[in-house]
């Protein structure tokens, strides 16, 4: 797997409208689900009670919180794109986002990213990235949407 290297707006612009890549698969464990439940105070049994989820749930097992699957995007994104020469990056927004398929415990997921649009806003780069979280051996993605990032690059060094 090769990473896309971005150092400037011009680098981003080269990929406008193109697929950027796909991350490695990442396994969602019950331990991760439990830690996320603790962090968010969301201990709904469909996430944290394997026995009840197996007997009463619609999925035959516990499922990851939707927001847990969203929260691993930065980790997976960094496998696809390496942004260098960066002063700061800001998560700016989420658009057209849908959770389409539950992610059962011990499933493996990976991120597919495409640069939908990039704009230079007076020195700040606004990147709109279409994302899809695929579940291994499943036809339907866990989610799809557009994530919006603002990148503030360091000024170009002048040749003195």
C-alpha positions as MATLAB code, in Angstrom:
seq = 'XXXXXXXXXXXXXXXXXXXXXXXXXXXXXXXXXXXXXXXXXXXXXXXXXXXXXXXXXXXXXXXXXXXXXXXXXXXXXXXXXXXXXXXXXXXXXXXXXXXXXXXXXXXXXXXXXXXXXXXXXXXXXXXXXXXXXXXXXXXXXXXXXXXXXXXXXXXXXXXX';
ca = [
       0.000    0.000    0.000;
       1.470    3.352   -0.995;
       0.621    6.582    0.743;
      -0.212    9.760   -1.117;
       2.157   12.534    0.014;
       0.669   16.036    0.188;
       2.808   19.100    0.951;
       0.704   21.955   -0.467;
      -2.547   23.026   -2.088;
      -0.999   22.255   -5.482;
      -0.312   18.673   -4.377;
      -3.937   18.276   -3.303;
      -5.131   19.801   -6.581;
      -3.428   17.013   -8.581;
      -5.803   14.491   -6.968;
      -9.036   16.494   -7.327;
     -11.828   14.097   -8.271;
      -9.610   11.027   -7.890;
      -9.535    8.094   -5.510;
      -6.740    8.604   -3.003;
      -6.508    5.038   -1.810;
      -7.595    2.374    0.640;
      -6.343    1.707    4.165;
      -5.374   -1.623    5.631;
      -8.108   -3.609    7.384;
      -8.653   -2.814   11.066;
     -10.334   -5.265   13.459;
     -13.041   -3.963   15.815;
     -12.802   -5.872   19.115;
     -15.124   -6.109   22.088;
     -12.434   -4.443   24.187;
     -12.459   -1.398   21.895;
     -16.256   -1.311   21.967;
     -16.252   -1.429   25.781;
     -13.653    1.343   26.043;
     -15.687    3.504   23.664;
     -18.814    2.813   25.738;
     -16.936    3.958   28.847;
     -15.603    7.081   27.125;
     -19.030    8.111   25.778;
     -21.264    6.752   28.575;
     -23.172    4.752   25.951;
     -23.474    1.274   27.460;
     -26.482    0.139   25.429;
     -26.608   -3.660   25.582;
     -26.357   -4.084   21.798;
     -22.773   -2.866   22.202;
     -21.649   -4.196   25.576;
     -23.586   -7.366   26.468;
     -22.450  -10.211   24.157;
     -24.821  -12.800   25.663;
     -27.906  -10.616   25.401;
     -26.905   -9.405   21.936;
     -26.516  -13.011   20.809;
     -29.926  -14.035   22.202;
     -32.034  -10.910   21.680;
     -30.219   -8.729   19.180;
     -30.880   -8.382   15.486;
     -27.238   -8.960   14.508;
     -26.358  -12.176   16.360;
     -23.575  -10.439   18.270;
     -22.600   -7.092   19.738;
     -22.060   -4.237   17.307;
     -19.671   -1.307   17.317;
     -21.109    2.106   18.047;
     -21.565    4.005   14.799;
     -19.505    6.837   16.226;
     -16.753    4.378   17.152;
     -16.464    3.426   13.478;
     -16.348    7.129   12.588;
     -13.736    7.826   15.276;
     -11.170    5.494   13.687;
     -11.184    7.518   10.458;
      -8.110    9.624   11.436;
      -6.084    6.456   12.031;
      -7.177    4.925    8.725;
      -6.878    8.254    6.829;
      -3.220    8.533    7.848;
      -2.568    5.192    6.138;
      -3.889    6.650    2.873;
      -2.578   10.221    2.911;
       0.489   11.681    4.592;
       0.259   15.447    4.860;
       3.623   17.148    5.338;
       4.618   20.803    5.736;
       1.558   21.216    7.920;
       1.029   23.893   10.539;
      -2.426   22.659   11.570;
      -5.360   20.530   10.415;
      -8.951   21.059   11.532;
     -11.891   18.683   11.184;
     -14.345   21.128    9.660;
     -17.462   19.155    8.870;
     -19.310   16.027    7.872;
     -21.765   16.091    4.978;
     -24.136   13.569    3.406;
     -23.209   10.984    6.018;
     -25.083    7.689    6.447;
     -24.543    4.663    8.649;
     -25.653    1.901    6.298;
     -24.575   -1.374    7.915;
     -23.858   -2.440   11.500;
     -20.298   -3.522   12.256;
     -20.408   -6.663   14.384;
     -17.681   -7.388   16.906;
     -14.464   -8.828   15.434;
     -15.297   -7.504   11.967;
     -12.511   -5.976    9.924;
     -13.063   -2.592    8.306;
     -11.078   -0.407    5.936;
     -11.420    3.134    4.635;
     -11.681    4.049    0.967;
     -11.126    7.757    0.240;
     -11.664    9.927   -2.822;
     -10.914   13.641   -3.055;
     -14.271   15.106   -4.055;
     -13.127   18.721   -4.134;
     -10.287   20.939   -2.987;
     -10.295   24.717   -2.701;
      -7.774   27.341   -1.645;
      -9.530   29.734    0.735;
      -7.065   32.601    1.162;
      -4.250   30.236    2.125;
      -6.323   27.625    3.928;
      -6.918   24.433    1.965;
     -10.433   23.029    2.214;
     -10.515   19.365    1.238;
     -13.794   17.501    0.800;
     -13.141   13.778    0.970;
     -15.693   11.118    0.041;
     -15.255    8.232    2.443;
     -16.588    4.725    2.620;
     -15.913    2.297    5.467;
     -15.945   -1.169    3.953;
     -16.578   -4.263    6.060;
     -14.576   -7.317    5.032;
     -16.768   -9.956    3.327;
     -19.841   -7.667    3.380;
     -21.499   -6.170    0.328;
     -22.724   -3.035    2.112;
     -20.408   -0.406    3.595;
     -20.643    0.512    7.274;
     -20.926    4.173    6.310;
     -20.506    6.633    3.480;
     -20.157   10.375    3.567;
     -18.083   13.442    2.882;
     -15.582   14.644    5.463;
     -14.337   18.212    5.251;
     -10.854   19.097    6.480;
      -9.092   22.455    6.658;
      -5.332   22.307    6.158;
      -3.057   25.191    7.140;
       0.325   24.632    5.495;
       3.554   26.260    6.603;
       4.635   29.085    4.301;
       6.933   28.092    1.454;
      10.562   28.762    2.229;
      12.014   31.553    0.165;
      15.331   30.863   -1.504;
      17.705   33.404    0.084;
];
